[in-house]
Amino acid sequence: MKTANAFRKAETEDVANDLFDRIGEFLCEQRLSPNPQHYTFAYRVLTETRSPLAHAVATITDGGVRLSRADIEKLGGSVAVGTSSTAATEQAERAKRDELVAQTQMQVEGFNDMVQAMRVETEDFGRDLAASADAMKEASIGSDDMVRLTGAMLDRVRSAESRLEAATHEASELRAKLEEARDNARRDPLTDLPNRRAFEEAFAEQCDSGAPLCIAVCDVDHFKSVNDRFGHAVGDRVLKAIADALAVACTGHMVARYGGEEFAILFTGIDCDKALLTLEEGRRSVAAKRYRLRESDQPLGEVTFSAGLTAMKDRESLGTVFGRADRLLYVAKNAGRNQLQIG
C-alpha cells in the first residue's frame, strides 16, 4: 500500500512539475513576467485546452506572434503594470483618447440636430415659395406685398446659408478630431512611433500593392537589467533613443514599437540584402552611443539590440513572416546578441 501511495504521489508531482515547466515556457515565449496574474492566465490557457480562451490564444499566436497587453486584457486576463512612466504615459493617452471620443460623439449629435433643423426649414421654405408662386399667378400683387414677400424669402435664404456655413465648420472640426483620434489609436505614446495595430494595417496594405516586403523584429539586449539597475524612467529614455536611431537609419520604411522593448520594421520595395545593410547601420548607430544618467552623469554602459530579418514569400500571412523573423531574433540572441540574423 505504501508503495502504491508513493507511486501515485510521485506521479502527481511529475504532472505538477510538467505543468509548471510548460507555464514557464509559455510565459517566456510570450515575454510575460512571472507574476501571479500572468501565471493564472497561463494556467487557464494550458489546463483548459478546449476552452474559448485557449482557442483564442492559439489563433492569435499562430505563426509565432506573441500576445500583446491588449490581447490579454481583451481575453479576460490582467497584465501587471508597474509604476513606470511608460504606464503613466499610456494611461494619460488613453484618457485623452476617451475624452476625444466623447467630444466627437457630442459633435456628431449636434451636427445631426443641425442637419435635421435645416431639412425642416428647407421644406417649409419650399412650401411657402410654391404657395407664393401660385398666389402670384392667380391674383395681382401690389408692390408692397411683393417687397414683403421678397424680403421674407431673402431672410430664409440668408438663414439657410448661415446654418449651412455653421454645419460646414462643424463638419471640418469633426473631421479633424476624427483624424486625430485615428492617429492616436495607431501611435505609441512613449516613442511616437506607429504601434502594432498600425504595423499590421501597413503590412496588409503593402501586401495588396505587390511590392517586395521584408520584416525585421528587433529586441533590446538585456533591457530588464537596465530597468532593474536604473529604473523605468531611464529605461523609457533608452527606448526613445533606440526608436529615434532606428527611425533615422530606416527612413522611408515603417519602424514600429511592437510592444515592450521590441520594435518591428517593415521594409518595402527592397530585398533582404538591402534591408540588412540598412538595419546594420541602425545597429551600429545604437551600439556606438554611450548613454549616461542625466542626474549623476553616471555611464549607463553599452546598449544594443538583436534582430531577425526575413522576406515575405508567396503572399504569406503576417503571422508566418513575423514568426520566422522572431525565431531568427532568438538565434541572434543565442549567438551572443548585438547582431542580426537573416533567413
ROPA-553495 format. One line per 8 residues: number of its first residue (from 1); for each residue y, z, x of N, C-alpha, C. Coordinates in steps of 0.1 Angstrom, whole numbers, plus 5000, padded with zeros to 4 digits. Atoms other than C-alpha are relative to their C-alpha. Layout:
<lumros>
NUM = Y/Z/X/Y/Z/X/Y/Z/X ~ ...
</lumros>
This chain:
<lumros>
1 = 4988/5000/5008/5000/5000/5000/5013/5000/5009 ~ 4988/5000/4991/5024/5009/5028/5002/4987/5007 ~ 4999/5013/4993/5016/4976/5045/5006/4990/4990 ~ 4994/5010/5010/5024/4956/5013/5015/5003/4998 ~ 4986/4997/5002/5056/4975/5007/5009/4996/5012 ~ 4993/5004/4988/5066/4969/5043/5002/4985/5001 ~ 4999/5014/5000/5059/4933/5039/5010/4995/4991 ~ 4989/5004/5009/5080/4930/5008/5014/5003/5005
9 = 4987/4996/4995/5108/4949/5024/5005/4990/5011 ~ 4996/5009/4989/5107/4926/5055/5004/4986/4994 ~ 4997/5013/5006/5106/4895/5032/5014/5000/4993 ~ 4987/4999/5006/5136/4908/5012/5011/4999/5010 ~ 4990/5000/4990/5155/4914/5044/5002/4986/5006 ~ 4999/5014/4995/5147/4879/5056/5008/4991/4991 ~ 4992/5008/5010/5161/4864/5024/5014/5004/5001 ~ 4986/4996/4999/5192/4885/5026/5007/4995/5013
17 = 4995/5005/4988/5197/4876/5062/5003/4985/5000 ~ 4998/5015/5002/5193/4839/5054/5012/4997/4992 ~ 4988/5002/5009/5218/4841/5026/5013/5004/5008 ~ 4988/4996/4992/5242/4860/5049/5004/4989/5010 ~ 4998/5010/4990/5238/4833/5076/5006/4987/4993 ~ 4995/5012/5007/5244/4805/5050/5014/5002/4995 ~ 4986/4997/5004/5275/4822/5037/5009/4999/5012 ~ 4992/5001/4988/5288/4825/5072/5002/4985/5004
25 = 4999/5014/4997/5281/4788/5078/5010/4993/4991 ~ 4991/5006/5010/5299/4779/5046/5015/5003/5003 ~ 4986/4996/4997/5330/4799/5055/5005/4993/5013 ~ 4996/5007/4987/5330/4784/5090/5003/4985/4997 ~ 4998/5015/5003/5327/4748/5077/5013/4998/4992 ~ 4988/5001/5008/5355/4754/5052/5012/5006/5006 ~ 4990/4993/4993/5375/4773/5077/5007/5011/4992 ~ 4995/4989/5008/5379/4803/5054/4998/5013/5008
33 = 5002/4987/4994/5384/4838/5068/4990/5008/4993 ~ 5011/4992/5006/5355/4862/5062/5005/5013/4993 ~ 4995/4989/5008/5374/4884/5037/4992/5002/4987 ~ 5008/4998/5012/5359/4899/5005/5001/4989/4990 ~ 4998/5011/5010/5374/4872/4983/4993/4988/5003 ~ 5006/5012/4996/5362/4843/5003/4984/5002/5000 ~ 5014/4997/5000/5328/4860/5007/4994/4999/4986 ~ 5004/5001/5014/5325/4864/4969/4999/4986/4995
41 = 5000/5014/5005/5334/4828/4963/4988/4993/5006 ~ 5012/5006/4993/5308/4816/4989/4987/5005/4994 ~ 5012/4995/5005/5282/4839/4975/4997/4994/4986 ~ 5002/5007/5013/5287/4824/4940/4995/4986/5001 ~ 5003/5014/4998/5285/4789/4953/4986/4998/5004 ~ 5013/5002/4993/5253/4794/4973/4989/5007/4992 ~ 5011/4994/5008/5234/4816/4948/4999/4995/4986 ~ 5000/5006/5014/5244/4799/4915/5000/4985/5002
49 = 5000/5014/4996/5233/4765/4927/5001/4990/4989 ~ 4999/5010/5012/5231/4749/4892/5012/5002/4992 ~ 4988/4997/5008/5264/4763/4880/5011/4989/5002 ~ 4989/5010/4999/5295/4741/4873/5008/5002/5013 ~ 4993/4997/4988/5312/4759/4902/4994/4993/5012 ~ 5007/5006/4989/5285/4748/4927/5001/4985/5000 ~ 4999/5014/5002/5286/4713/4913/5014/4995/5004 ~ 4986/5004/4997/5324/4711/4916/5002/5000/5015
57 = 4998/4999/4985/5323/4723/4952/4993/4989/5007 ~ 5008/5011/4994/5296/4698/4961/5007/4986/4999 ~ 4993/5012/5002/5317/4670/4946/5012/4999/5009 ~ 4988/5000/4992/5349/4679/4964/4997/4999/5015 ~ 5003/5000/4985/5332/4685/4998/4991/4988/5004 ~ 5009/5011/4997/5311/4653/4996/5007/4991/5011 ~ 4995/5008/4989/5316/4634/5029/5007/5008/5010 ~ 4994/4991/4989/5328/4664/5049/5014/5005/4997
65 = 4986/4995/5003/5361/4671/5031/4999/5015/4998 ~ 5000/4985/5001/5370/4708/5033/5008/5003/4987 ~ 4992/4995/5012/5382/4728/5003/5014/5004/5004 ~ 4986/4995/4997/5419/4734/5001/5002/5013/4992 ~ 4996/4988/5007/5436/4765/4988/5001/4997/4985 ~ 4998/5004/5014/5445/4746/4956/4986/4998/4993 ~ 5014/5003/5006/5408/4736/4951/4994/5014/4996 ~ 5006/4987/5002/5396/4772/4954/5007/5007/4988
73 = 4993/4993/5011/5423/4786/4931/4996/4993/4986 ~ 5004/5008/5013/5415/4758/4905/4986/5003/4996 ~ 5014/4997/5004/5378/4767/4906/4998/5014/4997 ~ 5001/4986/5005/5385/4803/4899/4998/5010/5012 ~ 5001/4990/4989/5383/4818/4934/5014/5004/5004 ~ 4987/4995/4995/5411/4836/4952/5001/4998/5015 ~ 4999/5002/4986/5424/4827/4986/5009/5011/5005 ~ 4992/4990/4995/5436/4855/5007/5012/4995/5007
81 = 4988/5005/4994/5472/4851/5017/5007/5012/5007 ~ 4994/4989/4992/5488/4872/5044/5015/5001/4996 ~ 4985/4998/5003/5525/4882/5046/5007/4991/5010 ~ 4993/5009/4990/5533/4852/5069/5011/4993/4993 ~ 4988/5007/5005/5565/4833/5065/4995/4987/4993 ~ 5005/5012/5007/5543/4803/5055/4997/5003/4986 ~ 5003/4996/5014/5531/4821/5024/5012/5002/4993 ~ 4987/4998/5007/5566/4832/5016/5007/4987/4997
89 = 4994/5013/5002/5579/4797/5020/4994/4992/4989 ~ 5007/5007/5010/5552/4782/4999/5003/5006/4986 ~ 4997/4993/5012/5558/4808/4972/5014/4996/4995 ~ 4987/5003/5004/5595/4801/4972/5001/4985/4995 ~ 5000/5014/5004/5589/4763/4970/4993/4999/4986 ~ 5006/5001/5013/5565/4768/4940/5010/5005/4989 ~ 4990/4995/5010/5592/4789/4922/5011/4990/4998 ~ 4990/5011/5002/5617/4762/4929/4995/4989/4992
97 = 5006/5011/5008/5594/4735/4915/4999/5004/4985 ~ 5001/4995/5014/5587/4757/4884/5013/4999/4993 ~ 4987/5000/5006/5624/4761/4878/5005/4986/4997 ~ 4996/5014/5002/5630/4724/4883/4993/4994/4988 ~ 5008/5006/5012/5602/4715/4858/5006/5006/4987 ~ 4994/4994/5012/5618/4739/4833/5013/4994/4996 ~ 4987/5006/5003/5652/4724/4837/4998/4985/4995 ~ 5003/5014/5004/5638/4689/4834/4995/4999/4986
105 = 5005/4999/5014/5620/4699/4802/5011/5001/4990 ~ 4988/4997/5009/5652/4712/4787/5008/4987/4999 ~ 4992/5013/5001/5670/4679/4796/4993/4990/4992 ~ 5007/5009/5008/5642/4659/4781/5002/5002/4986 ~ 4998/4996/5014/5645/4678/4749/5014/4996/4995 ~ 4986/5004/5004/5683/4674/4749/5002/4985/4999 ~ 4998/5014/5000/5681/4638/4757/4994/4994/4987 ~ 5006/5005/5012/5657/4632/4728/5008/5003/4988
113 = 4991/4997/5011/5680/4650/4704/5012/4991/4999 ~ 4989/5009/5000/5709/4629/4715/4997/4986/4996 ~ 5004/5013/5004/5690/4597/4711/4998/4999/4985 ~ 5003/5000/5014/5679/4607/4676/5014/5000/4992 ~ 4986/5000/5007/5716/4615/4666/5006/4987/5001 ~ 4994/5014/4998/5727/4581/4680/4993/4991/4990 ~ 5007/5009/5009/5700/4564/4659/5005/5002/4986 ~ 4996/4998/5014/5711/4581/4627/5014/4995/4998
121 = 4986/5004/5001/5748/4574/4634/5000/4984/4999 ~ 5000/5015/5000/5740/4537/4641/4995/4995/4987 ~ 5005/5004/5013/5720/4534/4609/5011/5001/4989 ~ 4989/4998/5010/5749/4549/4589/5011/4990/5002 ~ 4989/5010/4997/5774/4526/4607/4996/4986/4995 ~ 5005/5013/5004/5752/4496/4599/5001/4999/4985 ~ 5000/5001/5015/5750/4505/4562/5015/4999/4995 ~ 4986/5001/5003/5788/4511/4560/5006/4986/5003
129 = 4995/5013/4997/5795/4478/4577/4996/4990/4990 ~ 5005/5010/5009/5773/4459/4554/5007/5002/4986 ~ 4993/4997/5013/5789/4476/4523/5014/4995/5001 ~ 4986/5005/4999/5824/4468/4536/5000/4985/5000 ~ 5000/5015/5000/5814/4431/4542/4998/4995/4985 ~ 5002/5004/5014/5801/4429/4506/5013/5002/4992 ~ 4988/4997/5007/5833/4445/4493/5011/4990/5002 ~ 4990/5010/4997/5855/4420/4511/4997/4987/4994
137 = 5004/5012/5007/5835/4392/4496/5004/5000/4985 ~ 4998/4999/5015/5839/4405/4460/5014/5002/4996 ~ 4986/4997/5004/5875/4416/4460/5009/4998/5011 ~ 4989/5002/4990/5907/4410/4478/5004/5014/5004 ~ 4996/4987/4995/5916/4439/4500/5014/4999/5007 ~ 4987/4999/4995/5951/4449/4509/5000/5002/5015 ~ 4999/4998/4985/5964/4451/4544/4998/5014/5004 ~ 5002/4986/4997/5965/4489/4543/4985/5004/5000
145 = 5014/4997/5001/5929/4491/4532/4992/4993/5012 ~ 5007/5007/4989/5919/4466/4559/5003/5008/5013 ~ 4997/4992/4988/5937/4487/4586/4992/5012/5000 ~ 5008/4988/5001/5920/4518/4574/4985/4998/5003 ~ 5014/5003/4998/5886/4502/4573/4997/4996/5015 ~ 5002/5004/4986/5890/4486/4608/5001/5012/5009 ~ 4999/4988/4992/5902/4519/4622/4987/5009/5000 ~ 5013/4992/5002/5871/4537/4608/4989/4994/5008
153 = 5011/5006/4993/5848/4511/4623/5002/5002/5015 ~ 4998/4998/4986/5865/4513/4657/4997/5014/5005 ~ 5003/4986/4996/5862/4551/4657/4985/5002/5001 ~ 5015/4999/4999/5825/4548/4650/4995/4993/5013 ~ 5005/5007/4988/5821/4522/4678/5003/5009/5013 ~ 4996/4992/4988/5840/4545/4703/4991/5012/5001 ~ 5008/4988/5000/5819/4575/4692/4986/4996/5006 ~ 5013/5004/4995/5787/4555/4698/5000/4997/5015
161 = 4999/5003/4986/5799/4543/4731/5001/5012/5009 ~ 4999/4987/4993/5808/4578/4742/4986/5007/5001 ~ 5013/4994/5000/5774/4591/4732/4990/4992/5009 ~ 5009/5008/4992/5757/4562/4749/5003/5003/5015 ~ 4997/4997/4987/5776/4569/4781/4994/5014/5005 ~ 5006/4987/4996/5766/4606/4780/4985/4999/5001 ~ 5015/5001/4999/5730/4596/4773/4996/4993/5013 ~ 5002/5007/4987/5731/4572/4803/5001/5010/5012
169 = 4998/4990/4989/5744/4600/4825/4989/5010/5000 ~ 5012/4991/5000/5717/4624/4813/4988/4994/5005 ~ 5012/5007/4995/5691/4598/4820/5000/4999/5015 ~ 4999/5001/4986/5703/4593/4855/4997/5014/5007 ~ 5003/4987/4995/5703/4631/4861/4985/5003/4999 ~ 5014/4998/5002/5668/4633/4847/4992/4993/5010 ~ 5008/5008/4990/5655/4605/4869/5001/5006/5014 ~ 4998/4994/4986/5670/4622/4900/4991/5013/5001
177 = 5007/4987/4999/5654/4656/4891/4985/4997/5000 ~ 5014/5004/5000/5620/4639/4884/4996/4995/5014 ~ 5003/5004/4986/5622/4622/4918/4999/5011/5009 ~ 5000/4988/4992/5630/4655/4934/4987/5008/4998 ~ 5012/4993/5003/5601/4672/4917/4988/4993/5005 ~ 5011/5008/4995/5577/4644/4926/4999/5001/5015 ~ 5000/5000/4986/5588/4645/4962/4995/5014/5005 ~ 5004/4987/4996/5584/4683/4964/4985/5003/4998
185 = 5014/4998/5003/5549/4681/4949/4992/4994/5011 ~ 5007/5007/4990/5539/4659/4978/5004/5003/5014 ~ 4994/4997/4987/5556/4676/5007/4996/5014/5004 ~ 5004/4986/4996/5545/4706/5028/5013/5007/5003 ~ 4987/4993/4998/5573/4732/5027/5003/5005/5014 ~ 4998/4995/4987/5568/4745/5062/5004/4990/5010 ~ 4998/5011/4990/5567/4713/5083/5009/4989/4994 ~ 4993/5011/5006/5584/4690/5058/4993/4987/5001
193 = 5009/5012/5000/5555/4666/5063/4994/4997/4987 ~ 5008/5002/5012/5536/4649/5035/4988/5009/5000 ~ 5011/4991/5001/5509/4671/5022/4987/4993/4997 ~ 5013/5006/5002/5472/4665/5014/5000/4990/4988 ~ 4999/5008/5012/5480/4651/4980/5006/4986/5003 ~ 4992/5012/4996/5505/4626/4994/4991/4991/5009 ~ 5009/5008/4991/5479/4616/5021/4990/4993/4992 ~ 5011/5006/5008/5452/4609/4996/5006/4988/4992
201 = 4994/5011/5007/5476/4588/4975/5003/4988/5009 ~ 4997/5011/4991/5487/4568/5005/4988/4993/5004 ~ 5013/5006/4997/5451/4562/5015/4996/4990/4990 ~ 5004/5009/5011/5443/4548/4981/5009/4988/4999 ~ 4991/5012/5001/5474/4526/4981/4998/4990/5011 ~ 5002/5009/4989/5467/4512/5015/4987/4993/4999 ~ 5013/5007/5002/5431/4505/5006/5001/4988/4992 ~ 4998/5011/5009/5443/4482/4979/5007/4988/5007
209 = 4993/5010/4993/5465/4464/5004/4991/4991/5009 ~ 5009/5007/4992/5436/4453/5025/5003/5001/5015 ~ 4996/4999/4986/5453/4463/5058/4990/5009/5007 ~ 5009/4991/4993/5432/4479/5086/5005/5014/5000 ~ 4997/4985/5001/5431/4517/5083/4992/5008/5010 ~ 5007/4990/4991/5423/4544/5108/5005/5014/4996 ~ 4996/4986/5003/5423/4582/5102/4997/5008/5012 ~ 5001/4990/4990/5428/4609/5127/5001/5014/4993
217 = 5000/4986/5004/5420/4646/5120/5003/5008/5012 ~ 4995/4992/4988/5439/4669/5144/5000/5015/4996 ~ 5001/4985/5002/5434/4707/5147/5006/5007/5012 ~ 4994/4993/4989/5455/4731/5168/4989/5009/5007 ~ 5010/4992/4993/5433/4747/5195/5004/5015/5001 ~ 4998/4985/4999/5429/4785/5194/5012/5005/4993 ~ 4988/4996/5007/5456/4788/5168/4999/5014/4995 ~ 5001/4987/5005/5442/4820/5154/5005/5010/5010
225 = 4996/4990/4990/5448/4837/5187/5015/5001/5002 ~ 4985/5000/5000/5485/4826/5186/5005/5010/4989 ~ 4996/4991/5011/5488/4844/5152/4997/5014/5003 ~ 5004/4986/4998/5469/4874/5163/5009/5007/5011 ~ 4992/4994/4989/5489/4879/5195/5015/5001/4998 ~ 4985/5001/5002/5524/4869/5184/5005/5001/4986 ~ 4996/4999/5014/5524/4870/5146/5002/4986/4994 ~ 5000/5013/5007/5526/4844/5119/5013/4993/5001
233 = 4987/5007/4999/5563/4837/5123/5000/4991/5012 ~ 5001/5009/4988/5556/4824/5158/4990/4989/4998 ~ 5009/5011/5003/5526/4805/5146/5006/4989/4991 ~ 4994/5010/5008/5547/4788/5120/5009/4991/5008 ~ 4991/5008/4991/5572/4777/5147/4992/4990/5008 ~ 5009/5009/4993/5543/4763/5167/4996/4988/4992 ~ 5004/5011/5009/5531/4743/5137/5011/4990/4998 ~ 4988/5009/5001/5566/4729/5132/5002/4991/5012
241 = 4998/5007/4988/5569/4719/5168/4989/4989/5001 ~ 5011/5010/4999/5535/4701/5167/5002/4989/4990 ~ 4997/5010/5011/5544/4684/5134/5010/4991/5005 ~ 4989/5009/4996/5576/4671/5149/4995/4991/5011 ~ 5005/5008/4989/5558/4659/5181/4991/4989/4995 ~ 5009/5011/5005/5531/4640/5161/5008/4990/4992 ~ 4992/5010/5008/5557/4625/5137/5008/4990/5009 ~ 4993/5008/4990/5577/4612/5167/4991/4990/5006
249 = 5009/5008/4993/5547/4599/5185/4994/4989/4991 ~ 5007/5009/5009/5532/4582/5154/5010/4994/4990 ~ 4990/5006/5009/5564/4567/5140/4995/4987/4994 ~ 5005/5012/5007/5556/4541/5114/4987/5002/4993 ~ 5012/4997/5007/5524/4558/5103/5001/5014/4994 ~ 4999/4987/5008/5518/4588/5079/4993/5011/5008 ~ 5004/4987/4994/5515/4622/5096/5001/5010/4989 ~ 5000/4990/5011/5505/4649/5070/4994/5013/5005
257 = 5006/4987/4998/5498/4685/5071/4989/5002/4990 ~ 5012/5001/5009/5463/4686/5056/4997/5014/4995 ~ 5003/4986/5003/5461/4724/5055/4999/5009/5012 ~ 5001/4991/4988/5464/4754/5078/5006/4994/5012 ~ 4996/5006/4987/5466/4743/5114/4995/4986/5002 ~ 5006/5013/5000/5451/4709/5105/5010/4989/4996 ~ 4992/5011/5003/5470/4676/5105/4991/4987/4999 ~ 5007/5012/5002/5458/4642/5093/5010/4988/5002
265 = 4991/5012/4997/5473/4608/5104/4993/4988/4994 ~ 5005/5012/5006/5469/4576/5085/5006/4988/5008 ~ 4995/5011/4992/5473/4546/5109/4997/4987/4992 ~ 5001/5012/5008/5480/4514/5090/5003/4987/5008 ~ 4997/5013/4994/5478/4478/5103/4997/4999/5015 ~ 5004/5001/4986/5464/4486/5138/4985/5005/5001 ~ 5014/4996/4998/5429/4490/5152/4999/5014/5007 ~ 5002/4987/4994/5414/4522/5166/5005/5001/5014
273 = 4996/5000/4986/5422/4513/5202/5015/5003/5001 ~ 4986/4998/5000/5459/4511/5195/5004/5013/4994 ~ 4997/4986/5006/5458/4542/5173/4997/5011/5010 ~ 5004/4991/4990/5441/4560/5201/5011/5002/5011 ~ 4989/5000/4991/5469/4551/5225/5012/5008/4994 ~ 4989/4993/5007/5495/4563/5200/4997/5015/4999 ~ 5003/4986/5002/5477/4596/5193/4999/5007/5014 ~ 5000/4994/4987/5472/4602/5230/5013/5003/5005
281 = 4986/4997/4997/5509/4600/5235/5004/5013/4993 ~ 4996/4987/5007/5513/4628/5209/4993/5011/5006 ~ 5007/4989/4994/5486/4649/5225/5006/5004/5013 ~ 4994/4996/4987/5502/4647/5259/5014/5006/4998 ~ 4987/4994/5003/5536/4655/5244/4999/5014/4996 ~ 5002/4986/5005/5523/4686/5227/4995/5009/5012 ~ 5006/4993/4989/5503/4697/5258/5011/5003/5011 ~ 4990/4998/4990/5534/4693/5280/5010/5010/4997
289 = 4990/4990/5004/5555/4717/5260/4997/5013/5005 ~ 5002/4986/4996/5560/4752/5273/5007/5009/4991 ~ 4994/4992/5011/5566/4775/5244/5003/5014/5005 ~ 4996/4986/4996/5585/4808/5248/5004/5007/4987 ~ 4995/4992/5011/5593/4836/5224/5015/5001/5000 ~ 4985/4999/5000/5629/4835/5212/5005/5013/5003 ~ 4995/4987/4998/5632/4872/5212/5000/5005/5014 ~ 5001/4994/4986/5620/4880/5247/4999/4990/5011
297 = 5001/5011/4990/5617/4846/5264/4986/5001/5007 ~ 5014/4999/4995/5580/4856/5270/4993/4986/4998 ~ 5007/5013/5001/5559/4825/5277/4988/5001/4990 ~ 5011/5000/5010/5535/4816/5249/4987/4995/5005 ~ 5012/5007/4994/5511/4797/5271/4999/4986/4994 ~ 5002/5014/5004/5498/4762/5266/4994/5000/4986 ~ 5005/5003/5014/5493/4750/5230/4996/4985/5000 ~ 5006/5014/5000/5471/4719/5225/4994/4998/4987
305 = 5008/5003/5011/5453/4702/5198/4988/4990/5003 ~ 5011/5009/4999/5420/4683/5195/5000/4991/4988 ~ 5000/5009/5011/5414/4653/5173/4988/4991/5000 ~ 5010/5010/5002/5388/4629/5159/5006/4988/4993 ~ 4994/5012/5005/5397/4593/5152/4989/4990/4996 ~ 5010/5010/5004/5378/4566/5132/5007/4990/4991 ~ 4995/5011/5009/5384/4534/5113/4992/4999/4987 ~ 5007/5002/5013/5376/4527/5077/4992/4987/5001
313 = 5009/5011/4999/5347/4503/5073/4996/4996/4985 ~ 5005/5005/5013/5340/4481/5042/5004/5008/4988 ~ 4994/4992/5012/5363/4500/5018/4993/5013/4998 ~ 5006/4986/5002/5347/4534/5024/5010/5009/4993 ~ 4991/4990/5007/5360/4563/5004/5007/5009/5010 ~ 4993/4991/4991/5384/4588/5019/4991/5011/5005 ~ 5009/4989/4996/5357/4615/5019/4991/4995/5011 ~ 5008/5005/4990/5335/4593/5040/5007/4999/5014
321 = 4993/5002/4988/5361/4583/5065/5005/5013/5006 ~ 4995/4988/4995/5377/4617/5067/4989/5009/5006 ~ 5011/4992/4995/5343/4634/5071/4995/4995/5014 ~ 5003/5005/4986/5335/4611/5101/5010/5004/5010 ~ 4990/4995/4991/5368/4619/5117/4999/5015/5003 ~ 5001/4985/4998/5363/4656/5111/4988/5004/5009 ~ 5011/4997/4991/5329/4655/5128/5003/4997/5014 ~ 4996/5003/4986/5344/4638/5158/5010/5010/5005
329 = 4992/4989/4996/5370/4665/5158/4992/5012/5006 ~ 5009/4989/4995/5342/4691/5162/4994/4996/5014 ~ 5005/5005/4987/5328/4670/5191/5010/5003/5010 ~ 4989/4998/4990/5362/4672/5208/5001/5015/5003 ~ 4999/4985/4998/5363/4710/5202/4989/5005/5009 ~ 5012/4995/4992/5328/4715/5216/5000/4995/5014 ~ 4999/5006/4987/5336/4693/5246/5011/5006/5009 ~ 4990/4993/4991/5364/4716/5258/5014/5000/4994
337 = 4987/5000/5006/5393/4710/5234/5011/4992/5008 ~ 4989/5008/4994/5427/4693/5242/4995/4986/5003 ~ 5005/5013/4998/5411/4659/5238/4998/4993/4987 ~ 5002/5008/5012/5405/4630/5214/4986/4994/5001 ~ 5013/5006/5001/5371/4616/5203/5002/4988/4990 ~ 5000/5012/5009/5368/4581/5187/4987/4995/4997 ~ 5013/5004/5004/5340/4567/5168/5000/4992/4987
</lumros>
